[in-house]
Amino acid sequence: MRNKRAHFFLFSALILLGSSIPSSSIPSSFILGFDKIIHFIEYTVFGILGIRSNYKIFNSVNIFILSFGLVFCVFDELWQSTIPGRDSSFYDVIADYSGLIFSLFLYKYIRKIIK
């Protein structure tokens, strides 16, 4: 698939799908181990795909990523709180948003190396 916007929105749907899994279906070692790291990595990928989709608000894809990403992080946590056995956490939102910010720096660094 060559459509970069489709990649971004499909990954967004995948995040929500993962948040829809009841806690009884997730191994306990997975939950206790690397929860914040997984959130960070998940939203780093989300940010990079968002940058590549080239959506712009106020002529800046970075503003789009930071604003839409924050809304999506909060929505994801609120959605997760409606799933049986799952709860939302402010610290998960912080890990998610940190991944988004990291994705901006990572993408800029990678583009600088490639040029």
N, C-alpha and C positions, 0 to 999 in steps of 0.2 A: 504494500500500500504506500503510495507516494504522497498522499495528502497529509501534510504535517498537522493541520488543524484537526483532522479526524483522529490522528494519534493522540493528540492532547485530550480530546473529549472522550475517547475510548478509555484512556488511562484514568480520567476523572470518574467514569462509570465503574471501572475496576476498583478504584478506591472505595466508592460507595458500596459496591458489592461485597468487598472484604469487611467493611464495617457492618454489614447486614448479617454476618455469621453469628449465630447465638454462641454464648460462651461455652456451652456444653459440647460444642463441636470443635473447639480449639484445644489442643493439648496444653496442660497446665504449665509445662516447662517452657512452652513458647510464650505464654503470657508473662511469666515472672522474669524471664531472662533478659531479652533485649528489646523491650517494648519501645522505649524512647529512641533507640538507635534505628529501629524499623520505621518509626514515624519520620525521623530525620531523613533517612534514605528515600523513603517513599515520596516525600515532598520535594526532595532534591530532584528526583526524576520528573515529578510533576512540574517543577519550575523550569527545568531544561526543555521539556516538551512544550511548555507554554511560551518560552522564549522563541523556540523554533517555529511555533505556529504564527508568530509575527502579528498577533493582535495588538493594536495600539490604542491607548487612551491618552489624550493630550500629546499626541505624537511621540509616545514613549512606550515601548513594550515592557520596560521595567516597572512603570507605574501600573500597567495592567496586571503584571504578575504579582506585585505587592498588594494591590487592592483586591483583585478577584481572588487571589490566593488566601488572603486573610478571611474573606467572607466564606470561601469554600472550606477552610480549616474549621471555622466555627460551626458551619452547617454540618460538616462531617461528624464532629463531636456531638452535636445535638441529635443528629440522626442515630448515631451509635447508642445514645442514651435511651432510645425507644426500643431497642432490641433486647429481648429477654436475657438477663444475666450480664449485660454489658452496661458500662457506665461511661460518662464523659469526664474528662479531666482538663483543667486549665493547663497543666503541665504538658499534656499531649498537644495542645494548641501551640504552646511555646516551642516544642520540639518540631512540630510541623512548620511553623513560620521560620524557625532557624534554618530548616532545610531549604525553604524558599530563598531566603537571603543568601545562603551558601551557594545555591544554584546560580544566582546572578554573578557572583564572583568567579565561580568555577567556569561558567560559560565564557565570561570575558577573558579569563586566563587561557583557556583552551584556544579561543579565537586568536589571541595574541601569539601563541606558540605556532599555530598553523600558518599565519601570515609570515 
